[in-house]
Amino acid sequence: MRLRLIPLVALALAPVACGASLGPNASARSPLAQQWLDRAKASYRNADFDDARDASGRALAAAPGDADVRELSARIALVRLDWAEALKLTEGLDSTDAHSIRGRAYWFSGDLEHAADELEAMLADPKVKDPWARDVAVLARRGSGRHPFEMDGGIVGAIEMPRQLDKTPLGAANVVPCELDGERVLALVATGTSEVLIDSNSRRDPSWVDLKFDHVEVKDVPALVQDLSPLTRTIGVPIRALLGAQFLRHAHVTFDRRGDQFVVRRQDATPPPEASRVPLYYLRGGGMMLRATVTQRGEDQVPLLVDSSRPFPLLLQDGAWTKAGVDVHTLLPMPDDPGIKRGIVPVFRVGGFDLAKMPAIEGVDMAELTSGLDIDLGGIVGADLLSFFRITFADDGRFMWLEPDPTLLGPGQGAPAKPGEGAPPPASGAPPAGPGAEPAKPGGSAPPPASSAGPTNPASR
């Protein structure tokens, strides 16, 4: 069966005008301002947000009242979770895009009333069809007096993530037992979607819910609905909720598949001693994204969606394979689905870690996922790759700490080593668990990684 990417309605996408077309201010724009604006657009599309911010700042200095320049600068601020800057830059603008940017900035910063006003103004444009904005506007109107993601109970809550349920191996899937409005359910960590999603087979309408993990309760959590039965069939256990990026950011979450730990906190964790700091960005302030290197040249980075709900290590589009120096025609078809091909990326660098010979797949249709995007995604980082690390979100999700699995460290080394150097063989009967291993079959649950010793006290992290 061909692998089909499950649509994520909570990616917070919307139509934009970030291409080469000229806005109404173009005729009055100086050549210098136009050059900086063109550079900012190109860098934004390639997810080089540092350069995009610098270039848009130069364009703003040359044309401070230009609406196109202000909207692009605000969109860059939104990706970087700079809500105040996004609101300041769009102040006084009345376009559909400006309402979209302000609505998202207000929503993600917890200003529910203004979020509803702006999203409803955006939806008044007959050219806009945005299910996320429609549902969020309704939730925002119903949320008067609520304080999203308010935490109660203990300071730290630690949950043991099961590795197997009902004789079903969960592999790299980050399944978390928790309480949803007092009911015991299984949730899945889903970094690729912005909101918490509740299975539409158990709840019909978007609502405000409470989630409890150990002794910590997270109250007034906004939740949208979606049919999660495809994930249930893929993973093999009943998934009733997805824990999206908004929740993970606000709850200062750590998840560790090798150590089977899921931790929520009221405050940021202490920086881990052996970790690498990886900047994160968010599509429209929603789905999580990072930049990684697939060549020996550190400047050649590709933007990748980070989606812990996908049962594979890495999915690359053809352009990313080419940048990695791999001819897509040499990739081998998957035995049970010739339309999907597999291969090895010689170099994959994220943060301070070089993951040599990283298995990846190609041929999955990403059109539905990327149709509303103004960023050229190079692919998706999936659950199998994330399972090499203990991951902790910090600074409200603006970056994450990556701690390597102990098997990724050479004997007696205090710094990350290339995977495979000093790594022990997999447990008896288990498939290879590190880079260079066979990719998991698309559409099926990922193979369980070889067990390794993990931290025994998640609160200490």
N, C-alpha and C positions, 0 to 999 in steps of 0.2 A: 504494500500500500504506500502510495507516494506521501512523503512528509509534507504536511500543510501547516504553516505557521498559524497558530491560534490567534485571531485578531484580539487585540487588547484595547477595549473601548476606553480605558482610562489613561491613555497616553497623553491626553490633554492636547490633541492636535487641532489645528484649524487652518483654513485657507490663508495664505499669505501672499504678499507681493514683494518678493526679495530677489527677483531675477534682474535681467539687464534692462527692463523697461524703465522709462524715465517718468518721474512723477510730475505734477503740475508746476513744481518749482525749478524744473530742469533748465528752463530758458534763462532764469535769473541766477543760476548757479555758476560760479566762476570755474574756469578750467581746473584750477588747483583743487577746489572742493570736489569736483567731479572725479578727479583722479584718486583722491583719498577715499571717496565713497565707493568707487569701483573696487579698490583694493580691499576695503572693509567687507564688501559683499563676497568677494572671492574667498577671503580668509574665513568668513563665517560659514560659507557653504562647505569648506573643507574642514570645519570644526577647529580651526586654529584660532581659538577665542581670545588668546592674549594679543595676537597681532590684530585681530578684528577690532578689539577694544581700542588699541592704540590708534589704528587707522581711522576709526569712526570719531575718536576724540579730535584728531587733526581736521577731519571734515567738519565737525561741529565748530571748531575754532575759526574755520574759514567761512562757514555759513551757519551761524548759530540759530537762525530762525527757520531753517529748511526742514519741512515736515518729514521728507523722506529720510534725511540724515538722522533726525531725532527718533523716528520709528525704528530704524535699523539699530541705532545705539541702544534703544530700550529693549529690543529683542535680544541683543547680546547680554544686557544686564539680567534679563529673565533667565537665560540659560545658566548664568553664574549665580542665580538665587539672590541677586541684589534687588530686592523688591522696592526699596525706597528710590533707587536710581531709576528704575523702570517707570515708576509713577511720576517722578519729577520730569523725566524727558518727554512724557506724553501729555503733560498737563496742558489743557487748552485745545488739544487735538480732538477732532470729532469723527475721524474715519473709522471704518469697521475694524481695521487692524489695531488702531489705538484702543478701542473699546476691548478688543480681545486681549491685548497686552495688559491693560489695567485690570480687567476682570481676573486674569490669572494671578497677577501680582497681589491683588487683594485677597483672593481665595487662599493662595499658598501661605500668605502671611497671617491668615486668621481673621481678616476683616470681612465678615460674612455679609453685612448689609450692603457695603459698597461693591462687593463681588457680584451679588445678585443684580444690582443696578447696571453694572457694566456688561455683564454677560447677557442680560436681557436686551440691552441696547444693541449688542453685536448680533443677537439672534433676530432682531427686527429687520435686518438686511435679508431680503428674499434670496440672495445668492448664497447665503451661508447655511450649510447643513452640518451641524456639529452635535452629535448625541451626547458627548461628554459635557459640553457647555449647557445643554438643555437640562440634563439630570443634576448637574452641580448647581445651576441657578435655582432649581426647586429645593435642593438640600439647603442652600444658603438662606433662602426665604424661611424655611422651617427651623433654621438653627438659631433664631434670635435668642440671645441670652446664654448661648452655649460657649464653652471655651474648648475648642478642638484640641484633642490629644492631652487633656489634663490627666496627670498621673496621681494615683493615690496608693496608699499601702506602704510597702517597703521601699528601700532605696535601690535595691538590685533584685531582679528576679531571674533565676536560672532554670532552664527547662532542658531535660535530656531529649534529644531528637532520636526517635527510633530508627534503627537500621533495617528492621524487618518487622512486618505486621502481617498476621494471618498467613505466614509462610511465603509472603511476597517480599522479595528483596527490593529495598527502596533505592539502592545504588547511591548516586550523587544527589538525589532529590532531597531538598531541605524541608522535610515535613515536620511541623511543629504542633504538638498537642496544646490546646489552649481552651479557654472558655469564651464562648460568644454569647453575650446576654445570658450568662448562667448555664449554657448548654455546652457540654464537652464535645469539641469538634477537632478535626485535623485541618490545619492551615498549611499553605505552601509559601515559602519566601519567594517573592516575585519582583525582583528589582527592575524589571522592564516596564512595569505599569506604575502609574503615579498613585492611584487610589487603592484602598482596600476594596476587594471585590468579593461579594457574597454570591453563592450559587443560586441562580434564579429558580432552580427546582425546589428550594426551601424558602425563598423569600422573593416576593414579586417586585417590590419597589425599592428605590434607593432610600436609605434611612441612616439615622445616627445610632451607633451601636457602642457597646462596652466590650473590651477584650481584657482577659485576665491571664497573666503568666506567673505562675508560682504565687508570690505574695504581692505582686505589683499589678494594679488594675489601671488600664488606659481608658479613660472615659471620653465620651463625645467624639467618637471616631467616625468620620464620614465614610459611608460605604455605598458603592454602586453595585448593581447586579449584573451578572453574566452567567451564561450556561457553562459550568465548569466540568460537565460530564466528559468532554474529550480528555481533559487532564486526568480525571478519575480513571478512565480506561487506559491511558498511557502509563500512569504510575502504578495502578493496580489497587489503590485504596481510595476510599471516599474523601475527596477534597471538598471542603465546604467554604473555604475562604482563601483568598490570595492576600498576602501582606505586601502591599506596594511600597514604593519608594518614600512616599510621604510619611507613612507609619515608621519605616525603618529609620528615617532621619530624626523624627521627633522622639523616638524611644531610644536613641543612641545605641542601636542594636549591635551585638556581635553574633555572628553565626559561624560555626566550625563543623563541617561535615565529618572530618576525620576524628575530631574529638567528641562528636555527637552533642554539641552544646549550642543552645540559643539563649542569649542573655539580653534583657532589657534593663535600662538604667534611667534615672532621673537626670543625670549629668553625663558629660563626656567622660570616657574612660581615660585613665592615665596612659600616655603614649607608650606602647609596648617597646621593649628594648631592642628586639631583633626585627622590627617592622620597617616596611618601606611605605612612604607617603605617596598616595596616588590621587591626583586631582580628579574630581568628578564634575560632570556637567549634566544638564537635564533638558530634554526636548520639551520646549515650551514650559519649562519649569517642572516637567513631569517625569517621563521615562529616563532612567539612568544611562549615562554614556561615559566612556573614557576614550583616550587616545593611546594606541599601542604601536610599536615598531615591528615591522615584518621584514626589515632588511638590516644589513650591517651598518647602514647610515642612520644615525640617530634622528636626523631631521625628517626622515621619511616616515611619518606617522599616519595611521588611518583611524578614522572615528568608528567606534564599535558600540552598538547597544549592549548593555550589560543586562542579561536576562537569566536569572537563576532558575527559571521554570522550564528552560529548554533542555531536553535530554541529550546533549552532545557537548563536546569540548569547545569547538569553534566552527562557526559557519562564515565563509568568506565569499564575497561576490567576485566576479571574474577580474575586475580591476585590481582588487587587493591581491589575488593570486599572482597576477602579472607583476605587480610591484614587488612581491616576494620572490620573483625570479622563477616562478613555476608556470609552465605551459599547461593551461587547463585541459588541453587535448591529451595530456599524459596521465590524467587522473583516472583511477580505476572505478568502475561502477560497483555500487553496493550489490551484494548477491541477491537480496530479495527486492531490490528496487533499482533497476539499471538507470533510471532517470536521475538518481542522486549518486554523485561520485565522491570518492574519498582520496585523500593524499596527505602529504606531510609538508608542513611549513618549516623550512630549515631554521629560521630564526623568528622567535616571537618574544619580544621584550615588553614587559609591563612593570612600571615602577623601577625598582632596582634589580629585577629578576630577569634572567635570560632563560627562557624555556625552549631548549633546543629540540628540534624534531617534533614539533607540536602537531598531533593529528587534527585534521579538519575535514569538513565536507563542503560540497558545492552542488548547485543545481536546484536548491529549494527556492520556490517562487517567493520573493519578498515584496512583490508589487503592492499587495494590499497593506503591508506594514509601512512602506515608504511613500505611498501615494500622497499623503498630506504633509510630507516633510520638505523643508527647505535646506536640509543638510544632506550631503552625499555620504550615507552610511556605507562603510566598507564591509559590514557583516555583524555578527552577533557573538558575544562571549557567553557560552552556556554553562550549565551546572557542573559538568565534568571538569572544566578548567578551573572554575572557582573552588572546587573541592580540594585543590592543592594547597589552599590557604585558609587561615583563620582571618576573618574579615570583620573589621570594626569601623563603624561610621562615626565621623567626628566633625566638629564645626558645623552642626546642623546639616550634615551630609555633603558639605563642599569638598571633602576628600575622605578617603578611607585608608585605614592602616591595613597593609597586607603582611601577615606573618606566615612564613613558610611551614609546611608540614615538616616535622623533624627528619623525614626520609629525604628531603630536598637539601639538607645540609651535609656537608662532608664531615667526616669524623673529627670532632674536636674543634670545628670551625664556628666562629661567632658571626660570620657573614654568609649571605646566601651563596650557594654554589649551583652550578648547572645541574638540572635534574638528571638523575642517573649516576652521578658521581657519588659513590659511597652509599647508594640506596640498596636496601636489602631486597631479596627476591620476594615476590608476592606470596601471600599465604597459600597453603596447599589447596589446589582446586580453584583458586581465584584468578581472574584474568589480570594482565598487567595493569598497573594503576597509575603509571606516570607518563610523561611525554614520550612519544615513540610507540605507545600502545595502539592497538586497533581502536578506531572510534566506535562509540556505542551505536547500536543500530538505531537509525532515526525512527521515531514513532514508538519506540519501546523504552522501557525503563533502563537507565544506565547501569552497567555492571557495578557491583559493590567494590569499592577500592579496598586494597589491603589495609588492615587495621594498623594503626600506629599510636604510640603513646601521645596523649594530648594533655594540656594543662588540666589539673584536677580541681582547681579553684577558679571558676570563671569570674567571681567577684574581684579577684586580685587584678584582673585585667582592666 
